[in-house]
Amino acid sequence: MPADTDTHVSIVNQSEWESEVLSSETPVLVYFWAEWCPPCKMLGPIVKEIAEEQSQLRVVKVDADDNPDIVMQYGIMGIPTLLLIKNGEVAERVVGFRPKDKILDSLTGYI
């Protein structure tokens, strides 16, 4: 799995989706983003903080432009989107920019 510049957030693509996300025994927070997306640039540091602080959670990034099959499969209509995948299923979905506390509130009960 290629590493991002951040050691807490891994980059995942279509070929790694099954092994790194769906088969994970740990809940996975998936961050769908794109380079050209201003709200994604605002959310990126928040996702990194969550990854650093939540040891019971894996955090991965998926470039929406490079992985259209995953985007279509999960009905991602806008970015940024966060999906919490637990036991191979979507447990929570957060669409658009949200402050860190609101994101963590939506994850309560899953992590």
Secondary structure, DSSP 8 states (H G I E B T S, - for coil): --B-SSTTEEE--GGGHIIIIIT-SS-EEEEEE-TT-HHHHHHHHHHHHHHHH-TTSEEEEEETTT-HHHHHHTT--SSSEEEEEETTEEEEEEES---HHHHHHHHTTT-
